[in-house]
Amino acid sequence: MGYKMSIHDYLSHFAIYFLLFGRHPIPPSSIFTQMDQVVDLDSLAIWVTIIAKRATLFKRVMAMAMENLSIA
């Protein structure tokens, strides 16, 4: 999800999601605030910390999303 929603230089500054679906994704606000931060990919320690935080967030948010889908 993070990869497909990220803007890529090699795709002329488009996100894969946008090229596939013709619109920008609308993630939950709790995910959007985390994904909106710029990550320093040159620092392995920072990158590992960010990935761990995002994995925890996705695990929590996806469980809620699946519960909402089952209700619908």
C-alpha positions in Angstrom: 0.0 0.0 0.0 2.8 2.4 0.9 4.7 1.6 -2.2 1.7 2.0 -4.5 0.7 5.3 -2.9 4.2 6.8 -3.0 5.3 9.2 -5.7 8.1 7.8 -7.8 10.7 9.7 -9.8 10.9 7.1 -12.5 7.2 7.4 -13.2 7.4 11.1 -13.8 6.4 11.9 -10.2 3.2 9.9 -10.2 2.1 7.3 -7.8 1.4 3.8 -9.1 -2.1 3.9 -7.6 -2.8 7.1 -9.6 -1.6 5.5 -12.8 -3.7 2.3 -12.2 -7.0 3.9 -11.1 -6.8 7.5 -12.4 -7.3 9.0 -9.0 -5.4 9.6 -5.8 -6.1 7.2 -2.9 -8.1 8.3 0.1 -6.5 6.5 3.1 -7.8 6.8 6.6 -6.6 10.0 8.3 -4.5 8.1 10.8 -2.6 6.5 8.0 -2.4 9.7 5.9 -0.7 11.6 8.7 2.0 8.9 9.0 2.5 8.5 5.3 2.8 12.2 4.7 6.1 12.5 6.5 9.3 12.5 4.5 11.5 9.6 5.4 15.4 9.8 5.2 16.2 6.6 3.3 19.9 7.2 3.9 19.6 6.4 7.6 19.0 2.7 8.2 18.0 3.2 11.8 15.4 5.8 11.0 14.0 3.7 8.1 13.7 0.6 10.4 11.9 2.6 13.0 9.5 4.2 10.5 8.7 0.8 8.9 8.0 -0.8 12.3 5.7 2.1 13.3 3.8 1.9 10.0 3.5 -1.9 10.2 1.9 -1.6 13.6 -0.4 1.2 12.4 -1.5 -0.8 9.3 -2.1 -3.9 11.4 -4.5 -2.0 13.7 -6.2 0.0 11.0 -6.7 -3.0 8.6 -8.4 -5.0 11.3 -10.9 -2.1 11.8 -11.4 -1.8 8.0 -12.1 -5.6 7.7 -14.6 -5.4 10.5 -16.4 -2.5 8.8 -16.5 -4.5 5.6 -18.0 -7.5 7.2 -20.7 -5.3 8.8 -21.5 -3.8 5.4 
